[in-house]
């Protein structure tokens, strides 16, 4: 009798550009993590930032993932019990989450611009979301007033919010969210819901048990774990995979066509060779392996080979 399908993983691309080696590596590891456990795999389209969405890119990305040899049990093209599977169609859930945080007294309107915050001498150095916000608008709460511009909604981060992530690949990662990030945005002034909020709501609603994604998102995990605990009283497991870098250590960019799955598809590169290249760089197979399919990788997949790796590099000829 097969093991119960209790593991639920996901891959959640943003349709803002072509998938490249790094995207493919993350998708492959997420898929292998689910299939090796006889689990379910969800494909979710993170198109929450609609101004950056490229028309037709969702279809291209799904085609490229299938070319790679991946499949999914739930997704925008196959349906499922936890849909819709596009973030642009899930706004009501994000609004409900903000309302719950408002009931806890943890949100407030903020009409300050980044430029205004940066000018404040006491504002600490810029981080991922710009200068740490010095709570200029906190005392107003959600009171309507004469706003300088359409206001964002920020989370009032509890003073004791020191969060430790027990990452299954990278080990323990601790962050004092208030000191490192400050009160972060949940909904922008233009009405776009923040990534930090959307992924927490979606992963909970879709029953995801482990979030497998790139190492570059490790520093955002404490924010999401904090939100999950405030909203649902618990969080899910994290596994941050090594980033795939260029031959000289540079970050891969979606605009570099030669690194994209689409480029290799159109150049008639066998998908089994592309998968083998990724697997070799990640250390999942030996260098002698020239071709391998994701299905074949399942039988030899050992996540311990990924532990502690922040990044890997492509060879100059790849």
MORA-V237926 format. One record per backbone hydrogen bond with DSSP energy under -1.0 kcal/mol. NH is the residue of the N-H (numbers start at 1). CO is the residue of the C=O. E is the energy in kcal/mol with one decimal. If there is no record, write none. Layout:
BEGIN
NH CO E
NH CO E
END
This chain:
BEGIN
6 4 -2.0
9 40 -2.6
11 42 -2.1
16 14 -2.3
21 259 -1.1
24 20 -2.9
25 21 -2.4
26 22 -2.2
27 23 -2.7
28 24 -2.6
29 25 -2.4
30 26 -2.6
31 27 -2.6
32 28 -2.9
33 29 -2.5
34 30 -1.5
35 31 -2.9
36 32 -2.8
38 35 -1.5
39 34 -3.4
40 7 -2.9
42 9 -2.1
43 74 -2.6
44 11 -2.2
45 85 -2.8
46 13 -2.6
47 45 -1.4
50 48 -1.6
52 49 -2.0
53 50 -1.2
54 15 -2.8
57 54 -2.1
60 56 -1.7
61 57 -2.8
62 58 -2.3
63 59 -2.2
64 60 -2.4
65 61 -2.3
66 62 -1.9
67 63 -2.2
68 64 -1.8
70 65 -2.2
73 41 -2.4
74 41 -1.3
75 79 -1.7
79 75 -2.4
87 45 -2.4
89 86 -1.9
90 87 -2.1
94 90 -1.2
95 91 -2.4
96 92 -2.0
97 93 -1.7
98 94 -2.0
99 95 -2.3
100 96 -2.0
101 97 -2.2
102 98 -2.3
103 99 -1.9
104 100 -1.1
105 102 -1.7
106 101 -2.5
108 154 -1.6
109 141 -2.8
110 152 -2.4
117 113 -2.1
118 114 -2.6
119 115 -1.2
120 117 -1.3
123 120 -1.8
127 130 -2.3
130 127 -1.5
140 137 -1.5
141 138 -1.3
143 140 -1.9
147 145 -1.1
152 110 -3.0
153 187 -2.6
154 108 -2.7
155 184 -2.9
156 106 -3.5
157 155 -1.1
161 158 -1.7
162 160 -2.3
163 175 -2.9
165 173 -3.5
167 165 -1.3
167 171 -1.8
168 238 -2.6
171 167 -1.9
173 165 -2.3
175 163 -2.6
177 161 -2.2
177 175 -1.0
180 176 -2.8
181 177 -2.6
182 177 -2.5
186 153 -3.6
187 153 -1.5
188 192 -3.1
191 188 -1.9
194 186 -2.7
198 194 -2.5
199 195 -2.4
201 197 -2.3
202 198 -2.7
203 199 -2.7
204 200 -1.9
205 201 -2.6
206 202 -2.4
207 204 -1.3
208 203 -2.2
209 8 -2.5
210 8 -1.4
211 237 -3.0
213 239 -1.8
215 241 -1.8
217 214 -1.9
218 215 -1.8
220 217 -1.0
221 218 -1.3
224 220 -1.7
225 221 -2.9
226 222 -2.5
227 223 -2.3
228 224 -2.5
229 225 -2.2
230 226 -2.3
231 227 -2.5
232 228 -3.1
233 229 -1.1
237 209 -1.6
239 211 -2.5
241 213 -3.3
243 310 -2.4
245 312 -3.3
246 250 -3.2
249 246 -2.1
256 253 -1.7
257 255 -1.3
259 256 -1.6
260 257 -1.8
261 19 -2.6
264 260 -1.6
265 261 -2.5
266 262 -2.7
267 263 -1.4
268 265 -1.7
269 264 -2.8
273 270 -1.2
274 270 -1.8
275 271 -2.7
276 272 -1.7
277 273 -2.3
278 274 -2.0
279 275 -2.8
280 276 -2.6
281 277 -2.2
282 278 -2.1
284 279 -2.7
289 286 -1.6
292 272 -1.7
297 293 -2.0
298 294 -1.5
300 297 -1.3
301 297 -1.0
305 302 -1.7
306 303 -2.2
308 169 -3.0
309 306 -1.8
312 243 -2.9
314 245 -2.4
318 315 -1.7
END
